[in-house]
């Protein structure tokens, strides 16, 4: 019996494997030379936008987070 998480894991694995094989085959088929640029440029663009989005999120978080309260000087005990 497969649990729900295992089923989703297998589904993700199968989709990724089929996509990887299809992409690799399509990249080297001579008849698809006209779309070869798009096969390479699309994943690069998506990755570039994702990295910039993460950077923008980090910047926004840093810009909108209030600074921490300063730590008072610790007074020595008498």
N, CA, C and O atoms as a GROMACS GRO file, in nm:
protein
  312
    1UNK      N    1   0.084  -0.117   0.000
    1UNK     CA    2   0.000   0.000   0.000
    1UNK      C    3   0.089   0.125   0.000
    1UNK      O    4   0.184   0.134   0.078
    2UNK      N    5   0.059   0.216  -0.086
    2UNK     CA    6   0.135   0.340  -0.098
    2UNK      C    7   0.060   0.451  -0.025
    2UNK      O    8  -0.061   0.468  -0.042
    3UNK      N    9   0.134   0.526   0.059
    3UNK     CA   10   0.071   0.638   0.128
    3UNK      C   11   0.051   0.753   0.031
    3UNK      O   12   0.103   0.753  -0.081
    4UNK      N   13  -0.026   0.852   0.076
    4UNK     CA   14  -0.053   0.968  -0.010
    4UNK      C   15   0.076   1.042  -0.044
    4UNK      O   16   0.096   1.084  -0.158
    5UNK      N   17   0.164   1.058   0.054
    5UNK     CA   18   0.291   1.127   0.029
    5UNK      C   19   0.378   1.050  -0.069
    5UNK      O   20   0.443   1.109  -0.155
    6UNK      N   21   0.380   0.918  -0.056
    6UNK     CA   22   0.457   0.837  -0.150
    6UNK      C   23   0.400   0.845  -0.291
    6UNK      O   24   0.474   0.850  -0.389
    7UNK      N   25   0.267   0.847  -0.300
    7UNK     CA   26   0.203   0.859  -0.432
    7UNK      C   27   0.236   0.991  -0.499
    7UNK      O   28   0.266   0.995  -0.618
    8UNK      N   29   0.231   1.098  -0.422
    8UNK     CA   30   0.267   1.229  -0.477
    8UNK      C   31   0.415   1.231  -0.516
    8UNK      O   32   0.452   1.288  -0.619
    9UNK      N   33   0.498   1.168  -0.434
    9UNK     CA   34   0.641   1.159  -0.466
    9UNK      C   35   0.666   1.086  -0.596
    9UNK      O   36   0.746   1.130  -0.679
   10UNK      N   37   0.597   0.973  -0.615
   10UNK     CA   38   0.611   0.898  -0.741
   10UNK      C   39   0.561   0.979  -0.860
   10UNK      O   40   0.621   0.976  -0.968
   11UNK      N   41   0.451   1.051  -0.842
   11UNK     CA   42   0.397   1.134  -0.950
   11UNK      C   43   0.496   1.243  -0.989
   11UNK      O   44   0.520   1.266  -1.108
   12UNK      N   45   0.554   1.309  -0.890
   12UNK     CA   46   0.654   1.413  -0.918
   12UNK      C   47   0.775   1.352  -0.988
   12UNK      O   48   0.826   1.409  -1.085
   13UNK      N   49   0.820   1.237  -0.941
   13UNK     CA   50   0.934   1.170  -1.003
   13UNK      C   51   0.907   1.136  -1.149
   13UNK      O   52   0.991   1.161  -1.235
   14UNK      N   53   0.790   1.078  -1.178
   14UNK     CA   54   0.757   1.039  -1.315
   14UNK      C   55   0.746   1.161  -1.406
   14UNK      O   56   0.795   1.158  -1.519
   15UNK      N   57   0.682   1.267  -1.358
   15UNK     CA   58   0.669   1.389  -1.440
   15UNK      C   59   0.806   1.448  -1.468
   15UNK      O   60   0.834   1.489  -1.581
   16UNK      N   61   0.893   1.454  -1.367
   16UNK     CA   62   1.027   1.509  -1.388
   16UNK      C   63   1.110   1.423  -1.483
   16UNK      O   64   1.182   1.476  -1.568
   17UNK      N   65   1.099   1.291  -1.470
   17UNK     CA   66   1.175   1.202  -1.558
   17UNK      C   67   1.128   1.216  -1.703
   17UNK      O   68   1.210   1.224  -1.794
   18UNK      N   69   0.997   1.218  -1.725
   18UNK     CA   70   0.944   1.233  -1.861
   18UNK      C   71   0.983   1.369  -1.919
   18UNK      O   72   1.020   1.378  -2.036
   19UNK      N   73   0.976   1.474  -1.838
   19UNK     CA   74   1.014   1.607  -1.885
   19UNK      C   75   1.161   1.612  -1.921
   19UNK      O   76   1.198   1.668  -2.025
   20UNK      N   77   1.247   1.554  -1.837
   20UNK     CA   78   1.392   1.554  -1.865
   20UNK      C   79   1.424   1.478  -1.993
   20UNK      O   80   1.504   1.524  -2.074
   21UNK      N   81   1.362   1.363  -2.011
   21UNK     CA   82   1.388   1.284  -2.132
   21UNK      C   83   1.335   1.357  -2.255
   21UNK      O   84   1.404   1.365  -2.357
   22UNK      N   85   1.214   1.411  -2.247
   22UNK     CA   86   1.156   1.483  -2.360
   22UNK      C   87   1.239   1.605  -2.397
   22UNK      O   88   1.262   1.632  -2.514
   23UNK      N   89   1.283   1.678  -2.296
   23UNK     CA   90   1.365   1.798  -2.319
   23UNK      C   91   1.496   1.760  -2.386
   23UNK      O   92   1.538   1.824  -2.483
   24UNK      N   93   1.561   1.656  -2.335
   24UNK     CA   94   1.689   1.614  -2.392
   24UNK      C   95   1.674   1.567  -2.536
   24UNK      O   96   1.757   1.600  -2.620
   25UNK      N   97   1.570   1.492  -2.564
   25UNK     CA   98   1.547   1.444  -2.701
   25UNK      C   99   1.514   1.562  -2.793
   25UNK      O  100   1.568   1.570  -2.904
   26UNK      N  101   1.427   1.652  -2.748
   26UNK     CA  102   1.388   1.766  -2.832
   26UNK      C  103   1.504   1.859  -2.859
   26UNK      O  104   1.509   1.925  -2.964
   27UNK      N  105   1.599   1.866  -2.766
   27UNK     CA  106   1.713   1.955  -2.784
   27UNK      C  107   1.804   1.909  -2.898
   27UNK      O  108   1.871   1.991  -2.960
   28UNK      N  109   1.807   1.779  -2.926
   28UNK     CA  110   1.900   1.728  -3.025
   28UNK      C  111   1.835   1.677  -3.153
   28UNK      O  112   1.905   1.623  -3.239
   29UNK      N  113   1.704   1.692  -3.168
   29UNK     CA  114   1.638   1.652  -3.293
   29UNK      C  115   1.663   1.762  -3.397
   29UNK      O  116   1.626   1.877  -3.375
   30UNK      N  117   1.724   1.727  -3.511
   30UNK     CA  118   1.754   1.828  -3.612
   30UNK      C  119   1.631   1.899  -3.666
   30UNK      O  120   1.640   2.016  -3.705
   31UNK      N  121   1.517   1.833  -3.671
   31UNK     CA  122   1.395   1.894  -3.725
   31UNK      C  123   1.345   2.007  -3.636
   31UNK      O  124   1.271   2.094  -3.683
   32UNK      N  125   1.382   2.008  -3.509
   32UNK     CA  126   1.337   2.111  -3.415
   32UNK      C  127   1.441   2.222  -3.394
   32UNK      O  128   1.441   2.289  -3.291
   33UNK      N  129   1.528   2.239  -3.491
   33UNK     CA  130   1.635   2.339  -3.477
   33UNK      C  131   1.580   2.480  -3.463
   33UNK      O  132   1.643   2.566  -3.401
   34UNK      N  133   1.463   2.506  -3.519
   34UNK     CA  134   1.406   2.640  -3.514
   34UNK      C  135   1.362   2.679  -3.372
   34UNK      O  136   1.356   2.798  -3.339
   35UNK      N  137   1.331   2.580  -3.287
   35UNK     CA  138   1.289   2.613  -3.150
   35UNK      C  139   1.398   2.582  -3.047
   35UNK      O  140   1.373   2.593  -2.927
   36UNK      N  141   1.516   2.545  -3.092
   36UNK     CA  142   1.624   2.510  -3.000
   36UNK      C  143   1.661   2.627  -2.909
   36UNK      O  144   1.690   2.608  -2.791
   37UNK      N  145   1.660   2.747  -2.963
   37UNK     CA  146   1.691   2.865  -2.882
   37UNK      C  147   1.591   2.878  -2.767
   37UNK      O  148   1.629   2.906  -2.654
   38UNK      N  149   1.464   2.857  -2.797
   38UNK     CA  150   1.360   2.869  -2.693
   38UNK      C  151   1.370   2.757  -2.591
   38UNK      O  152   1.339   2.777  -2.474
   39UNK      N  153   1.414   2.638  -2.634
   39UNK     CA  154   1.431   2.527  -2.541
   39UNK      C  155   1.540   2.557  -2.438
   39UNK      O  156   1.532   2.510  -2.324
   40UNK      N  157   1.639   2.634  -2.477
   40UNK     CA  158   1.747   2.670  -2.384
   40UNK      C  159   1.713   2.798  -2.309
   40UNK      O  160   1.736   2.807  -2.188
   41UNK      N  161   1.659   2.896  -2.379
   41UNK     CA  162   1.637   3.027  -2.319
   41UNK      C  163   1.525   3.027  -2.214
   41UNK      O  164   1.534   3.101  -2.116
   42UNK      N  165   1.423   2.948  -2.232
   42UNK     CA  166   1.309   2.950  -2.139
   42UNK      C  167   1.348   2.905  -1.998
   42UNK      O  168   1.317   2.977  -1.902
   43UNK      N  169   1.415   2.790  -1.980
   43UNK     CA  170   1.456   2.753  -1.843
   43UNK      C  171   1.556   2.851  -1.782
   43UNK      O  172   1.553   2.877  -1.662
   44UNK      N  173   1.645   2.905  -1.864
   44UNK     CA  174   1.741   3.003  -1.813
   44UNK      C  175   1.668   3.128  -1.765
   44UNK      O  176   1.700   3.180  -1.658
   45UNK      N  177   1.571   3.175  -1.841
   45UNK     CA  178   1.494   3.292  -1.801
   45UNK      C  179   1.416   3.267  -1.672
   45UNK      O  180   1.412   3.352  -1.584
   46UNK      N  181   1.353   3.150  -1.662
   46UNK     CA  182   1.278   3.116  -1.541
   46UNK      C  183   1.369   3.113  -1.419
   46UNK      O  184   1.335   3.166  -1.314
   47UNK      N  185   1.487   3.050  -1.433
   47UNK     CA  186   1.582   3.043  -1.321
   47UNK      C  187   1.632   3.182  -1.284
   47UNK      O  188   1.645   3.213  -1.166
   48UNK      N  189   1.660   3.265  -1.383
   48UNK     CA  190   1.709   3.401  -1.358
   48UNK      C  191   1.604   3.484  -1.284
   48UNK      O  192   1.637   3.555  -1.189
   49UNK      N  193   1.479   3.474  -1.327
   49UNK     CA  194   1.372   3.548  -1.260
   49UNK      C  195   1.351   3.496  -1.118
   49UNK      O  196   1.324   3.574  -1.027
   50UNK      N  197   1.362   3.365  -1.099
   50UNK     CA  198   1.347   3.307  -0.965
   50UNK      C  199   1.456   3.357  -0.871
   50UNK      O  200   1.428   3.391  -0.756
   51UNK      N  201   1.580   3.362  -0.918
   51UNK     CA  202   1.690   3.412  -0.835
   51UNK      C  203   1.671   3.559  -0.802
   51UNK      O  204   1.691   3.600  -0.688
   52UNK      N  205   1.631   3.639  -0.901
   52UNK     CA  206   1.605   3.780  -0.875
   52UNK      C  207   1.487   3.799  -0.780
   52UNK      O  208   1.488   3.891  -0.698
   53UNK      N  209   1.386   3.715  -0.791
   53UNK     CA  210   1.272   3.722  -0.700
   53UNK      C  211   1.313   3.693  -0.556
   53UNK      O  212   1.268   3.760  -0.464
   54UNK      N  213   1.398   3.593  -0.538
   54UNK     CA  214   1.448   3.562  -0.404
   54UNK      C  215   1.530   3.678  -0.349
   54UNK      O  216   1.517   3.715  -0.233
   55UNK      N  217   1.615   3.737  -0.434
   55UNK     CA  218   1.693   3.853  -0.392
   55UNK      C  219   1.605   3.970  -0.356
   55UNK      O  220   1.631   4.040  -0.257
   56UNK      N  221   1.500   3.994  -0.433
   56UNK     CA  222   1.408   4.104  -0.403
   56UNK      C  223   1.334   4.079  -0.272
   56UNK      O  224   1.313   4.172  -0.194
   57UNK      N  225   1.295   3.954  -0.248
   57UNK     CA  226   1.227   3.919  -0.123
   57UNK      C  227   1.318   3.942  -0.002
   57UNK      O  228   1.274   3.995   0.100
   58UNK      N  229   1.445   3.903  -0.014
   58UNK     CA  230   1.541   3.925   0.094
   58UNK      C  231   1.559   4.075   0.117
   58UNK      O  232   1.559   4.120   0.232
   59UNK      N  233   1.574   4.152   0.010
   59UNK     CA  234   1.588   4.296   0.023
   59UNK      C  235   1.467   4.360   0.088
   59UNK      O  236   1.481   4.446   0.175
   60UNK      N  237   1.348   4.320   0.046
   60UNK     CA  238   1.224   4.374   0.103
   60UNK      C  239   1.215   4.342   0.253
   60UNK      O  240   1.178   4.427   0.334
   61UNK      N  241   1.249   4.220   0.287
   61UNK     CA  242   1.245   4.180   0.427
   61UNK      C  243   1.344   4.261   0.510
   61UNK      O  244   1.310   4.306   0.620
   62UNK      N  245   1.463   4.281   0.458
   62UNK     CA  246   1.563   4.361   0.531
   62UNK      C  247   1.522   4.506   0.542
   62UNK      O  248   1.547   4.570   0.644
   63UNK      N  249   1.458   4.559   0.439
   63UNK     CA  250   1.420   4.700   0.438
   63UNK      C  251   1.300   4.729   0.528
   63UNK      O  252   1.289   4.840   0.582
   64UNK      N  253   1.212   4.634   0.546
   64UNK     CA  254   1.090   4.659   0.621
   64UNK      C  255   1.093   4.604   0.764
   64UNK      O  256   0.999   4.627   0.839
   65UNK      N  257   1.197   4.533   0.800
   65UNK     CA  258   1.206   4.480   0.936
   65UNK      C  259   1.265   4.586   1.027
   65UNK      O  260   1.371   4.641   0.997
   66UNK      N  261   1.198   4.616   1.138
   66UNK     CA  262   1.254   4.716   1.228
   66UNK      C  263   1.382   4.666   1.294
   66UNK      O  264   1.398   4.546   1.316
   67UNK      N  265   1.473   4.758   1.325
   67UNK     CA  266   1.599   4.714   1.387
   67UNK      C  267   1.574   4.661   1.528
   67UNK      O  268   1.478   4.703   1.594
   68UNK      N  269   1.658   4.570   1.574
   68UNK     CA  270   1.639   4.517   1.709
   68UNK      C  271   1.673   4.623   1.814
   68UNK      O  272   1.749   4.717   1.789
   69UNK      N  273   1.615   4.607   1.931
   69UNK     CA  274   1.644   4.700   2.039
   69UNK      C  275   1.788   4.681   2.082
   69UNK      O  276   1.837   4.568   2.088
   70UNK      N  277   1.858   4.790   2.113
   70UNK     CA  278   1.997   4.775   2.154
   70UNK      C  279   2.007   4.704   2.290
   70UNK      O  280   1.921   4.720   2.377
   71UNK      N  281   2.112   4.629   2.304
   71UNK     CA  282   2.134   4.559   2.430
   71UNK      C  283   2.196   4.658   2.528
   71UNK      O  284   2.299   4.719   2.499
   72UNK      N  285   2.135   4.672   2.641
   72UNK     CA  286   2.186   4.763   2.744
   72UNK      C  287   2.320   4.710   2.795
   72UNK      O  288   2.343   4.589   2.799
   73UNK      N  289   2.403   4.802   2.832
   73UNK     CA  290   2.532   4.759   2.887
   73UNK      C  291   2.505   4.683   3.017
   73UNK      O  292   2.428   4.726   3.102
   74UNK      N  293   2.571   4.574   3.028
   74UNK     CA  294   2.552   4.491   3.148
   74UNK      C  295   2.631   4.554   3.262
   74UNK      O  296   2.752   4.574   3.251
   75UNK      N  297   2.562   4.585   3.370
   75UNK     CA  298   2.624   4.647   3.487
   75UNK      C  299   2.682   4.537   3.575
   75UNK      O  300   2.614   4.438   3.605
   76UNK      N  301   2.806   4.554   3.616
   76UNK     CA  302   2.863   4.452   3.704
   76UNK      C  303   2.793   4.453   3.839
   76UNK      O  304   2.756   4.558   3.891
   77UNK      N  305   2.775   4.334   3.894
   77UNK     CA  306   2.709   4.324   4.023
   77UNK      C  307   2.802   4.371   4.135
   77UNK      O  308   2.923   4.349   4.128
   78UNK      N  309   2.747   4.435   4.235
   78UNK     CA  310   2.827   4.487   4.345
   78UNK      C  311   2.843   4.388   4.455
   78UNK      O  312   2.909   4.416   4.555
   0.00000   0.00000   0.00000
